[in-house]
Amino acid sequence: MTSRKLQSVSGISPALFSTLCEIYTSDNPKVDLEKLDTSDIPVLLRILRNTHRHYLEATIVAIHDNVHRMTQMCSPENSAVINRFFDDYELDIKTHIHFEEKVVFKYIEGLLKGERDSRFSVDMLREMHDDAEDKLTDFKNIVMSHLPDSDTSDARYEVLVGILNVEDAIRRHTVIEEKVLMPLAELLEKGHTKAQANPEEKDSQDILSEREKEIVKEVARGLTNKEIADKLFISVFTVTTHRKNITQKLGIKTIAGLTVYALMNGLISQTDIEL
């Protein structure tokens, strides 16, 4: 999405406009949540829904057509396998979008109306939110490295360009959801309209969600991502996502550093640490 398209979105606040421009133009965007408030959520949802519609009605359709054109010169067996792989990805992305629209967005719209669905929470929806990018990346690598050369190289080029564009769009789409939409929805859950910054009075461990604190505890105890996932009944991808968020919030990357943090903030005791 370009800045010109963003400017055409009715009702977008200057703060949200500048935040989205930062996300769409930077490979490492800095999101200042304190500039935004929950009144930005309806516009965000409209932008995300429009993006979903563009994926389904234009982008994925174009890649689908080029994939089938690309595989015409493959053997029947390879053609069937490749087409089925991409068809499965199409189904995955449709399922992913359906979940966002019918569960995540609906829950947040309920919060805007003062209605909370007791079956869900923002933290729970974060964990249920799967990754739409991994299978597409695998498909790109197959197209780049494991297909024989053929007369359909132009179709292969169009497929790769389409995949690279979608990868970038999905990555930025995910940043908007994880760094802007979900934190604002969390404010709604807590009855706030705006993020409050008061570092002198705020305990550093309050920066983390309850699930993130659980992850830090288990990392400090020496568990691997797989072991943490099994223990907490979540996916390895969810653990990895939480750890990335923890690193961004705390500025601490290493296991040793997280262990010190956990000890200093009373998340674990010395006896909890595996030697």
C-alpha positions as CSV (number, residue, x, y, z in Angstrom):
1,M,0.0,0.0,0.0
2,T,1.4,3.4,-1.0
3,S,1.2,6.7,1.0
4,R,-1.2,8.0,-1.8
5,K,-3.6,5.1,-1.1
6,L,-3.3,5.7,2.6
7,Q,-4.2,9.3,2.2
8,S,-7.4,8.3,0.3
9,V,-8.6,6.3,3.4
10,S,-11.4,8.4,4.9
11,G,-11.2,9.1,8.7
12,I,-7.5,8.1,9.0
13,S,-5.8,10.2,11.8
14,P,-2.4,11.9,11.2
15,A,-0.9,9.6,13.8
16,L,-2.2,6.4,12.2
17,F,-1.2,7.7,8.8
18,S,2.4,8.3,9.9
19,T,2.6,4.9,11.7
20,L,1.4,3.0,8.6
21,C,3.8,5.0,6.4
22,E,6.6,3.9,8.7
23,I,5.5,0.3,8.5
24,Y,5.2,0.3,4.7
25,T,8.5,2.1,4.0
26,S,10.8,0.7,6.6
27,D,12.3,-2.8,7.0
28,N,12.6,-2.2,10.7
29,P,9.6,0.0,11.6
30,K,9.4,1.7,14.9
31,V,5.8,1.9,16.2
32,D,5.0,4.5,18.9
33,L,1.8,3.2,20.4
34,E,1.4,6.3,22.6
35,K,0.6,8.4,19.5
36,L,-2.4,6.2,18.7
37,D,-5.6,5.4,20.6
38,T,-8.5,3.0,20.3
39,S,-10.5,5.4,18.0
40,D,-8.0,4.3,15.2
41,I,-9.2,0.7,15.3
42,P,-12.2,1.0,12.9
43,V,-10.0,2.5,10.2
44,L,-7.3,-0.2,10.8
45,L,-9.9,-2.9,10.4
46,R,-11.1,-1.3,7.2
47,I,-7.6,-1.2,5.8
48,L,-6.9,-4.8,6.8
49,R,-10.1,-6.0,5.2
50,N,-9.4,-4.2,2.0
51,T,-6.0,-5.8,1.9
52,H,-7.5,-9.2,2.4
53,R,-9.9,-8.6,-0.5
54,H,-7.0,-7.6,-2.7
55,Y,-5.1,-10.8,-1.8
56,L,-8.1,-13.0,-2.6
57,E,-9.4,-11.2,-5.7
58,A,-6.2,-10.1,-7.4
59,T,-2.8,-11.1,-6.1
60,I,-3.3,-14.8,-5.3
61,V,-5.4,-15.2,-8.5
62,A,-2.6,-13.8,-10.6
63,I,0.0,-16.1,-9.0
64,H,-2.3,-19.1,-9.4
65,D,-2.7,-18.5,-13.1
66,N,1.1,-18.1,-13.6
67,V,1.8,-21.2,-11.5
68,H,-0.5,-23.3,-13.8
69,R,1.1,-21.8,-16.9
70,M,4.6,-22.4,-15.5
71,T,3.9,-26.1,-14.9
72,Q,2.6,-26.8,-18.4
73,M,6.1,-27.9,-19.5
74,C,6.7,-30.0,-16.4
75,S,6.1,-33.7,-16.4
76,P,2.5,-34.6,-15.5
77,E,3.6,-35.9,-12.1
78,N,5.6,-32.8,-11.2
79,S,2.9,-30.5,-12.6
80,A,0.3,-32.2,-10.4
81,V,2.5,-32.0,-7.3
82,I,3.4,-28.3,-7.8
83,N,-0.2,-27.2,-8.6
84,R,-1.5,-29.1,-5.6
85,F,1.1,-27.5,-3.3
86,F,0.0,-24.0,-4.4
87,D,-3.7,-24.9,-4.2
88,D,-3.1,-26.0,-0.6
89,Y,-1.4,-22.6,0.1
90,E,-4.4,-20.9,-1.4
91,L,-6.7,-22.8,0.9
92,D,-4.4,-22.0,3.8
93,I,-4.5,-18.2,3.1
94,K,-8.3,-18.3,2.7
95,T,-8.6,-20.1,6.0
96,H,-6.2,-17.6,7.6
97,I,-8.1,-14.7,6.3
98,H,-11.5,-16.2,7.3
99,F,-10.2,-16.7,10.9
100,E,-9.0,-13.1,11.1
101,E,-12.3,-11.7,9.7
102,K,-14.8,-13.9,11.5
103,V,-13.0,-14.4,14.8
104,V,-10.3,-11.8,15.5
105,F,-11.9,-8.7,13.9
106,K,-15.3,-9.7,15.1
107,Y,-14.0,-10.0,18.7
108,I,-12.3,-6.6,18.4
109,E,-15.5,-5.0,17.0
110,G,-17.3,-6.4,20.0
111,L,-14.9,-4.7,22.3
112,L,-15.5,-1.4,20.5
113,K,-19.2,-1.8,21.3
114,G,-18.5,-2.6,24.9
115,E,-19.3,-6.3,24.4
116,R,-16.6,-8.9,25.2
117,D,-16.9,-12.5,24.0
118,S,-15.9,-14.5,27.1
119,R,-14.5,-17.3,24.9
120,F,-11.6,-15.2,23.8
121,S,-8.9,-12.7,24.8
122,V,-6.3,-10.8,22.8
123,D,-3.6,-13.0,24.2
124,M,-5.5,-16.2,23.2
125,L,-6.1,-14.9,19.7
126,R,-2.4,-14.1,19.3
127,E,-1.6,-17.7,20.1
128,M,-4.4,-19.0,17.7
129,H,-3.1,-16.7,14.9
130,D,-1.1,-18.9,12.6
131,D,1.6,-17.9,10.1
132,A,0.6,-17.4,6.5
133,E,4.1,-17.0,5.1
134,D,6.1,-20.2,5.7
135,K,4.4,-22.4,3.0
136,L,4.7,-19.5,0.5
137,T,8.5,-19.2,1.3
138,D,8.9,-23.0,0.7
139,F,7.1,-22.7,-2.6
140,K,9.3,-19.8,-3.7
141,N,12.4,-21.9,-2.9
142,I,11.0,-24.9,-4.9
143,V,10.4,-22.6,-7.9
144,M,13.8,-21.0,-7.7
145,S,15.9,-24.1,-7.1
146,H,14.2,-27.3,-7.8
147,L,12.3,-26.9,-11.1
148,P,13.9,-27.9,-14.4
149,D,14.5,-25.1,-17.0
150,S,11.7,-24.9,-19.5
151,D,10.2,-22.6,-22.1
152,T,7.9,-21.2,-19.4
153,S,10.7,-19.2,-17.8
154,D,8.7,-16.0,-18.2
155,A,5.9,-17.6,-16.2
156,R,8.4,-18.7,-13.6
157,Y,9.6,-15.1,-13.4
158,E,6.1,-13.8,-12.9
159,V,5.4,-16.4,-10.2
160,L,8.6,-15.4,-8.3
161,V,7.8,-11.7,-8.6
162,G,4.3,-12.3,-7.4
163,I,5.6,-14.4,-4.4
164,L,8.2,-11.8,-3.4
165,N,5.6,-9.1,-3.5
166,V,3.1,-11.1,-1.4
167,E,5.8,-12.1,1.1
168,D,6.6,-8.4,1.6
169,A,3.0,-7.4,1.8
170,I,2.2,-10.2,4.3
171,R,5.1,-9.3,6.5
172,R,4.0,-5.7,6.7
173,H,0.4,-6.7,7.2
174,T,1.5,-8.9,10.1
175,V,3.4,-6.0,11.7
176,I,0.2,-3.9,11.5
177,E,-1.7,-6.6,13.3
178,E,0.8,-7.5,15.9
179,K,2.3,-4.1,16.7
180,V,-0.7,-1.8,16.2
181,L,-4.1,-3.6,16.1
182,M,-3.6,-6.2,18.8
183,P,-2.0,-3.8,21.3
184,L,-4.9,-1.3,20.8
185,A,-7.4,-4.1,21.2
186,E,-5.6,-5.0,24.5
187,L,-6.2,-1.4,25.7
188,L,-9.9,-1.8,25.0
189,E,-9.9,-5.0,27.0
190,K,-8.4,-3.1,29.9
191,G,-10.9,-0.2,29.6
192,H,-8.3,2.2,28.3
193,T,-8.3,4.4,25.2
194,K,-4.7,5.3,25.0
195,A,-1.3,3.7,26.0
196,Q,0.1,5.1,29.2
197,A,3.8,5.8,29.5
198,N,5.1,6.1,33.1
199,P,8.4,4.3,33.2
200,E,9.3,5.6,36.7
201,E,6.3,4.0,38.3
202,K,6.0,0.9,36.0
203,D,7.6,-2.4,37.1
204,S,9.7,-3.6,34.2
205,Q,8.1,-7.1,34.2
206,D,4.7,-5.4,33.5
207,I,6.0,-4.7,30.0
208,L,5.4,-8.4,29.3
209,S,2.1,-10.2,28.9
210,E,1.4,-13.1,31.2
211,R,2.2,-15.6,28.4
212,E,5.5,-13.8,27.7
213,K,6.4,-14.1,31.4
214,E,5.7,-17.8,31.2
215,I,8.0,-18.1,28.2
216,V,10.8,-16.2,29.9
217,K,10.5,-18.5,32.9
218,E,10.8,-21.6,30.8
219,V,13.7,-20.2,28.8
220,A,15.5,-19.4,32.0
221,R,14.9,-22.9,33.3
222,G,16.7,-24.2,30.2
223,L,13.8,-25.5,28.1
224,T,14.0,-25.5,24.3
225,N,11.4,-23.9,22.1
226,K,9.9,-27.3,21.4
227,E,9.8,-28.2,25.1
228,I,8.2,-24.9,25.9
229,A,5.6,-25.5,23.2
230,D,4.8,-29.0,24.5
231,K,4.5,-27.8,28.1
232,L,2.3,-24.8,27.3
233,F,0.2,-26.6,24.6
234,I,1.1,-24.1,21.9
235,S,3.0,-24.3,18.6
236,V,6.7,-23.9,18.3
237,F,6.0,-20.9,15.9
238,T,3.9,-19.3,18.7
239,V,6.9,-19.7,21.1
240,T,9.2,-18.2,18.5
241,T,6.9,-15.2,18.0
242,H,6.7,-14.6,21.7
243,R,10.4,-14.7,22.0
244,K,10.8,-12.2,19.2
245,N,8.3,-9.9,21.0
246,I,10.1,-10.4,24.3
247,T,13.5,-9.4,22.7
248,Q,11.9,-6.3,21.2
249,K,10.3,-5.3,24.5
250,L,13.3,-6.0,26.8
251,G,16.2,-5.5,24.4
252,I,17.5,-8.9,25.7
253,K,18.4,-11.6,23.2
254,T,20.4,-14.3,25.0
255,I,19.3,-17.1,27.3
256,A,21.7,-15.9,29.9
257,G,20.3,-12.4,29.7
258,L,16.8,-13.6,30.0
259,T,17.8,-15.7,33.0
260,V,19.2,-12.7,34.8
261,Y,16.0,-10.7,34.0
262,A,13.8,-13.5,35.3
263,L,15.8,-13.7,38.6
264,M,15.9,-10.0,39.1
265,N,12.1,-9.7,38.5
266,G,11.2,-12.6,40.7
267,L,9.9,-14.8,37.9
268,I,12.0,-17.6,39.0
269,S,14.3,-18.5,41.9
270,Q,17.9,-19.7,41.8
271,T,16.7,-23.2,42.5
272,D,14.6,-23.2,39.3
273,I,17.7,-22.9,37.1
274,E,19.0,-26.1,35.6
275,L,22.7,-26.4,35.9
